[in-house]
Amino acid sequence: MYDFVNSSLGWFHLTTALLAMLAGAFVLATHKGTKRHKQIGYIYIVSMILVCASAMGIYRLTGSFGIFHITAIVGFLTLAGGMIPMFMKNVERKYKAVHVWFMYYSVLGLYAAFASELSVRIPDRPFYSMVGIATGTIFGIGTIFILKKENIWTKYFG
C-alpha cells in the first residue's frame, strides 16, 4: 500500500492543511465581519502560511520543485491579496469586496490542492491530468458559487 505521509514535515503539512480547510470553510459559510469570523479567519491565515511554507520542503511526489510548489506560492499570494485590503486604515467598501474575492479563491485553491493531492495517489493514473481534472472541477464549481454570490457582495460592498 502506498504510504500516505512519510515524514514529520508531511504530517505537519497535512495537519495544518486540515486545520486551514476547516477554518476556511467556517469563514466562508458564516456571516462576515463578526468577531468569530475574524478569530477563525486569523486561524485560517496562520495555518495557510504554515501550509504554504511546509509545502516548499516536500519533494516526494515529483522529486524536484514542481506544480505543488508553484501552487503553494500562488496560494500565499492569493492569501496576501485577500488580507492586504483588511490591514489598510479606513478600508473602503470596494476593497472589502477584493478581500472577499481573494479569500474565496484562497480557500478554493486549498481545496483544489487537497483534491489534486488525493487524485495523484491513485495508482496508474497520469499525474498532470489528474491534477488538472481535480483543480478544474474544484475551481469550476467554486467559481459558479462565487458568481452567484457576486450580486449579494455588490449590494453589500457597492
Backbone as a ProteinNet text record, in pm:
[ID]
protein_1_A
[PRIMARY]
MYDFVNSSLGWFHLTTALLAMLAGAFVLATHKGTKRHKQIGYIYIVSMILVCASAMGIYRLTGSFGIFHITAIVGFLTLAGGMIPMFMKNVERKYKAVHVWFMYYSVLGLYAAFASELSVRIPDRPFYSMVGIATGTIFGIGTIFILKKENIWTKYFG
[TERTIARY]
84	0	88	45.5	119.7	116.3	234.1	240.3	183.2	85.8	20.1	106.7	168.1	254.9	383.9	498.2	625.1	720.2	686.1	781.3	707.3	781.7	720.7	678.6	753.2	712.7	582.1	568.4	445.3	326.3	344.6	237.2	201.9	303.9	280.5	200.7	240.5	173.4	27.5	4.7	-130.3	-215.8	-162.1	-236.8	-274	-178.1	-208.6	-303.4	-293.5	-385.3	-527.9	-544.1	-678.1	-735.2	-651.6	-696.3	-738.6	-659.7	-694.2	-823.6	-844.1	-966.6	-1089.4	-1079.1	-1190.7	-1215.9	-1109.6	-1123.9	-1174.5	-1121.4	-1164.3	-1310.9	-1355.9	-1497.6	-1585	-1540.2	-1616.9	-1631.8	-1521.7	-1530.1	-1608	-1606.9	-1685.8	-1834.8	-1866.1	-2006	-2079.7	-2007.7	-2072.4	-2077.3	-2149.1	-2165.6	-2029.8	-2006.1	-1877.4	-1869.8	-1748.9	-1723.6	-1746.9	-1796.4	-1821.1	-1689.4	-1694.2	-1574.9	-1528.8	-1623.8	-1590.5	-1529.4	-1584.5	-1529.9	-1383.3	-1354.1	-1216.4	-1125.3	-1173.3	-1091.1	-1056.9	-1158.4	-1135.1	-1057.6	-1081	-1005.5	-856.1	-819.3	-676.9	-619.3	-698.5	-653.4	-628.2	-718.2	-700.8	-571.3	-547.9	-428.9	-301.5	-292.4	-171.1	-152.9	-260.1	-246.5	-211	-265.1	-229.4	-84	-35.1	107.3	192.6	155.4	229.4	216.9	99.3	79	167	163.7	242.3	392.4	434.5	576.6	621.8	541.6	581.7	579.4	493.2	488.7	621.2	691.8	818.6	926.7	908.2	1007.3	969.9	860.4	814.7	839.2	915.9	952.4	924.5	853	837.1	761.7	658.2	577.2	649.6	722.4	785.2	937	996.9	1142.2	1213.4	1139.9	1201.4	1093.8	1136	1042.6	938.7	811.3	709	580.9	475.4	346.1	291.6	311.4	258.5	335.1	463.2	540.8	495.4	467.8	418.5	282	195.7	64.2	73	175	194.7	231.1	312	347.2	222.9	146.5	22.3	-74.6	-81.1	-167.5	-129	0.1	45.9	10.6	29.9	-2.1	-152.4	-233.9	-378.7	-418.9	-357.4	-383.7	-344.3	-228.4	-182.4	-277.5	-320.6	-414.9	-546	-586	-708.2	-690.9	-571.2	-551.7	-504	-430.9	-378.7	-489.6	-602.6	-707.5	-758.8	-755.2	-809.1	-713.2	-587.1	-489.9	-471.1	-540.5	-533	-625.1	-581.4	-666	-782.7	-897.6	-1018.1	-1047.5	-1059.3	-1081.8	-1213.6	-1205.3	-1326.5	-1403.2	-1531.1	-1616.1	-1572.6	-1527.4	-1489	-1368.1	-1280.8	-1164.9	-1203.9	-1313.6	-1364.7	-1411.2	-1465.6	-1505.1	-1382.2	-1271.3	-1145.7	-1103.6	-1115.9	-1084.4	-1167.4	-1296.8	-1386	-1347.9	-1328.3	-1291.6	-1163	-1058.5	-930.4	-939.7	-1012.7	-1021.9	-1101.8	-1207.7	-1280.5	-1187.9	-1110	-1019.2	-903.8	-864.5	-763	-813.2	-935.4	-993	-1015.3	-1063	-1079.3	-946	-840.4	-707.7	-664.5	-694	-661.6	-737.6	-867.1	-946	-902.5	-864.9	-815.3	-683.2	-597.1	-470.2	-495.5	-591.1	-625.2	-677.9	-770.4	-825.7	-716.5	-626.6	-516.3	-422.6	-390.9	-303.1	-361.6	-489.8	-553.3	-557.9	-588	-605.5	-475.3	-361.7	-235.7	-188.1	-251.9	-214.2	-289.9	-379.3	-448.3	-347.1	-319	-216.7	-248.2	-143.8	-151.2	-239.7	-239.6	-313	-212.5	-238.1	-145.1	-144.1	-27	-9.7	-73.3	-25.6	-71.6	-217.2	-263.5	-405	-493	-451.3	-529	-529.9	-415.5	-408.3	-502.2	-498.4	-583.6	-731.3	-769.7	-910.3	-957.6	-879.4	-917.7	-926.4	-825.7	-823	-934.8	-951.7	-1057.7	-1196.2	-1219.4	-1350.2	-1377.7	-1281.6	-1299.4	-1318.3	-1231.7	-1242.2	-1366.8	-1408	-1531.2	-1653	-1669.5	-1782.8	-1773.9	-1654.8	-1636.5	-1665.3	-1623.9	-1647	-1796.4	-1867.3	-2012.6	-2075.6	-2034.4	-2085.4	-2051.4	-1927.3	-1883.3	-1962.1	-1982.5	-2056.8	-2201.8	-2258.7	-2394.5	-2397	-2291.5	-2283.4	-2244.3	-2194.9	-2145.6	-2251.2	-2375.6	-2481.9	-2499.4	-2489.5	-2500.1	-2383.8	-2263.5	-2145.3	-2153.1	-2201.7	-2212	-2306.2	-2417.8	-2511.5	-2452	-2382.2	-2327.3	-2206.7	-2117.4	-1993.2	-1995.7	-2099.5	-2103.1	-2102.8
-119.1	0	124.8	224.6	349.7	424.9	465.6	543.3	682.1	720.8	849.5	963.9	947.9	1050.5	982.6	1039.3	970.9	1041.6	1160	1233.2	1322.7	1373.8	1466.4	1595.3	1637.8	1755.2	1728.1	1607.7	1569.2	1569.2	1518.4	1520	1661.9	1745.6	1886.4	1953.7	1930.1	1987.1	1940.4	1811.8	1757.5	1815.1	1822	1873.1	2019.5	2101.1	2243	2262.9	2178.3	2187.7	2154	2050.2	2014.6	2124.9	2184.5	2296.4	2414.1	2443.8	2552.5	2522.1	2395.7	2359.7	2380.5	2342.3	2362	2510.3	2583.9	2727.6	2800.9	2766	2829.9	2805.5	2683	2652.2	2731	2742.8	2816.8	2963.1	3028.6	3171.9	3198.2	3104.5	3124	3103	3014.7	2977.1	3065.2	3142.3	3221	3368.5	3443.6	3587.2	3657.7	3747.2	3817.5	3934.8	3961.5	4079.4	4062.7	3948	3927.3	3898	3904.9	3874.6	3730.8	3637.3	3495.6	3477.7	3547.1	3541.3	3584.9	3691.8	3742.1	3645	3589.7	3496	3371.1	3311.3	3191.1	3227.3	3347.8	3395.1	3402.9	3447.4	3451.2	3310.8	3217.5	3077.8	3029.5	3066.2	3029.5	3089.2	3216.5	3283.6	3215.1	3194.4	3133.3	2991.5	2914.7	2777.2	2774	2866.1	2870	2909.8	3002.8	3038.8	2916	2840.5	2719	2611.6	2598.9	2502	2537	2661.9	2704.2	2691.7	2728.3	2718.7	2572.7	2488.1	2347.5	2277.4	2321.1	2261.7	2279.2	2386.2	2412.7	2309.9	2236.3	2137.2	1993.9	1973.8	1838.4	1812.7	1705.2	1673.6	1528.1	1454.8	1311.1	1275.7	1350.5	1313.1	1333.2	1444	1474.8	1462	1467.2	1457.8	1589.7	1693.7	1825.1	1932.8	2056.7	2168.8	2146.1	2151	2117.2	2195.1	2139.1	2205.8	2240.4	2153.9	2182.4	2295.3	2309.1	2420.7	2553.1	2548.4	2668.6	2708.2	2610.3	2643.5	2691.5	2647.6	2699.3	2848.1	2886.2	3028.4	3108	3054.9	3121.3	3129.4	3023.7	3023.7	3132.7	3150.4	3256.4	3393.9	3413	3541.4	3570.2	3467.6	3484.2	3522.2	3457.2	3489.9	3634	3674.7	3813.5	3911.1	3878.1	3963.7	3981.1	3879.7	3889.1	3964.2	3962.8	4025	4169.9	4206	4343.2	4447.5	4431.7	4533.9	4548	4440.6	4444.6	4510.9	4521.6	4584.5	4732.8	4780.9	4922.5	5001.3	5117.5	5202.6	5255.4	5269.2	5321.5	5248.8	5118.3	5036.8	5075.7	5111.8	5143.8	5015.2	5028.9	4911.4	4830.1	4898.1	4823.2	4734.9	4773.1	4690.3	4570.6	4582.5	4466.6	4360.3	4403.5	4308.7	4236.4	4309	4246.5	4140.3	4173.3	4077.9	3951	3966.6	3851.4	3765.7	3827.5	3752.7	3673.8	3740.4	3672	3560.1	3582.8	3480.6	3360.3	3383	3269.6	3188.3	3257.2	3184.1	3120.9	3177.7	3115.7	2981.3	2980.6	2856.5	2757	2804.6	2715.3	2652.6	2732.1	2679.1	2570.6	2590.9	2491	2361.2	2371.4	2251.5	2186.6	2265.7	2210.5	2136.3	2192.1	2125.2	1992.3	1992	1869.1	1763.6	1803.9	1710.7	1662.1	1750.8	1711.6	1614.2	1643.8	1555.8	1415.4	1407	1275.3	1205.6	1281.4	1219.6	1166.1	1229.1	1180.4	1053.9	1017.7	896	772.5	790.8	676.7	606.7	480	409.5	408.4	416.5	404.6	508.4	629.3	740.2	849.4	920.1	1025.8	1143	1175.9	1274.9	1409.4	1472.7	1608	1611.5	1507.6	1501.8	1497.5	1420.7	1410.4	1543	1611.6	1744.1	1840.2	1838.9	1928	1901.2	1775.5	1739.6	1782.8	1750	1785.1	1936	2007.1	2152.7	2218.1	2174.8	2231.3	2210	2092.6	2063	2153.1	2162.6	2244.6	2391.6	2443	2584	2611.2	2516.1	2534.5	2546.6	2452.4	2455.5	2579.1	2607.7	2723.9	2855.1	2867.9	2991.7	3012.1	2905	2916.7	2969.1	2915.1	2960.1	3107.1	3145	3283.7	3378.7	3343.1	3430.2	3446.9	3343.5	3356.2	3449.8	3449.8	3535.2	3679.2	3701.8	3834.5	3942.8	3913.3	4013	4055	3961	3991.8	4079.9	4045.5	4123.4	4265.5	4276.2	4407.9	4498.2	4442.8	4522	4556.1	4461.7	4482.3	4575.2	4559.2	4635.5	4751.6	4758	4853.7	4997.8
0	0	0	-71.3	-84.6	47.9	95.9	220.1	196.1	277.8	258.6	308.8	424.8	481.9	526.1	487.5	510.6	605.2	652.9	735.9	834.4	930.1	1025.4	954.6	854.5	776.5	702.4	649.1	580.9	675.5	796.9	896.1	935.7	954.3	988.1	876.7	752.7	636	630.4	647.8	645	757.3	877.1	992.2	974	931.4	911.7	794.2	692.5	578.2	621.1	702.3	750.5	838.5	923.6	1006.3	918.3	815.4	722.9	648.3	610	539.4	628.1	753.3	846.5	872.7	901.2	928.2	804.2	688.1	563.9	534.1	553.3	532	629	752.2	852.1	812.1	776.4	745.1	617.5	524.6	402.8	427.6	520.3	541.5	642.6	721.1	826	789.3	870.2	847.7	856.1	764.3	754.2	851.8	899.1	980.9	1129.8	1172.5	1314.9	1386.8	1518	1598.4	1572.4	1567.3	1542.9	1403.5	1303.2	1167.8	1168	1236.2	1241.8	1316	1427.4	1504.9	1422.8	1364	1283.4	1156.8	1104.9	988.6	1016.5	1135.4	1170.3	1185.3	1233.2	1236.8	1094.6	1002.3	861.7	805.9	832.3	779.8	828.2	958.6	1014.9	961.7	959.9	911.6	763	683.5	541.3	519.5	597.8	587.7	617.5	720.4	755.8	648.5	588.5	480.4	361	319.7	203.3	230	350.5	384.4	390.5	452.6	463.7	327.6	238	103.3	30.5	61.5	-7.4	28.2	135.4	175.2	140.8	69.2	36.1	-112.1	-140.1	-278.1	-315.3	-232	-251.8	-380.8	-416.6	-532.7	-665.6	-677.7	-806.4	-803.7	-686.3	-676.2	-696.4	-736	-757.2	-740.1	-754.8	-749.4	-858.3	-821.8	-919.2	-901.9	-956.5	-963	-825.3	-727	-593.9	-525.6	-558.5	-504.2	-566.3	-695.1	-763.4	-707.2	-685.8	-631.9	-486.5	-412.5	-276.6	-281.5	-378.2	-394.8	-434.9	-529.7	-571.6	-453.1	-373.6	-255.5	-156.4	-135.6	-46.4	-103.6	-233.2	-296.8	-291.2	-310.8	-301.6	-159.8	-62.1	78.1	107.9	60.5	80.6	11.5	-109.8	-181.8	-107.2	-34.8	44.1	174.3	228.6	359.2	351.8	250.8	241.4	253.7	182.9	198.4	341.9	418.8	553.9	652.6	617.3	706.4	674.8	571.8	536.6	628.9	668.4	753.4	670.4	735.1	670.1	538.9	547.6	429	362.7	235.7	160.1	133	114.5	92.9	-28.7	-135.5	-255	-229.7	-136.8	-105.2	-19.4	53.2	126.1	26.6	-85.1	-189.2	-244.5	-258.6	-302.9	-201.2	-73.6	33.1	16.7	-2.6	-13.9	-134.1	-249.6	-370.2	-349.9	-303.4	-285.5	-181.8	-74.3	29.2	-19.6	-96.8	-153.6	-243.7	-326.6	-414.9	-338.6	-227.7	-143.1	-90.7	-40.7	10.6	-103.6	-217.2	-332.8	-371.6	-370.8	-403.3	-306.2	-179.9	-78.1	-104.6	-132.6	-161.3	-293	-390.7	-517	-495	-411.6	-380.5	-310.5	-219.1	-149.1	-247	-333.3	-432.1	-527.4	-566.6	-655.1	-585.5	-461.8	-383.5	-373.5	-345.8	-337	-473	-577.1	-708.6	-767.6	-737.3	-794.1	-724	-615.7	-544.1	-594.1	-689.6	-749.7	-840.2	-815.1	-894	-1044.1	-1122.7	-1268.6	-1335.5	-1281.9	-1342.5	-1381	-1490.2	-1533	-1434.3	-1383	-1276.2	-1311.8	-1418.7	-1450.8	-1497.3	-1560.4	-1598.4	-1475.1	-1376	-1251.8	-1177.6	-1174.1	-1110.4	-1182.8	-1314.9	-1393.8	-1374	-1372.9	-1353.8	-1215.1	-1113.2	-975.7	-958.1	-1004.8	-989.5	-1069.5	-1192.7	-1277.1	-1219.1	-1164.2	-1104.6	-985	-894	-774	-811.7	-898.1	-935.3	-1018.7	-1100.7	-1178.5	-1089.5	-999	-905.9	-816.9	-766.5	-678.7	-748.4	-872.5	-946.7	-972.7	-1003.8	-1020.8	-891.9	-778.9	-649.4	-626.7	-653.3	-632.3	-721.5	-846.1	-937.2	-892.8	-833.5	-780	-659.5	-580.6	-462.1	-496.8	-617.7	-656.2	-640.2	-673.8	-659.2	-514.1	-424.7	-281.7	-238.6	-282.5	-246.2	-302.7	-426.4	-489.4	-409.6	-365.2	-284.5	-148.9	-90.1	43.7	42.7	-56.4	-60.4	-160.1	-244.4	-354.1	-318.6
[MASK]
++++++++++++++++++++++++++++++++++++++++++++++++++++++++++++++++++++++++++++++++++++++++++++++++++++++++++++++++++++++++++++++++++++++++++++++++++++++++++++++

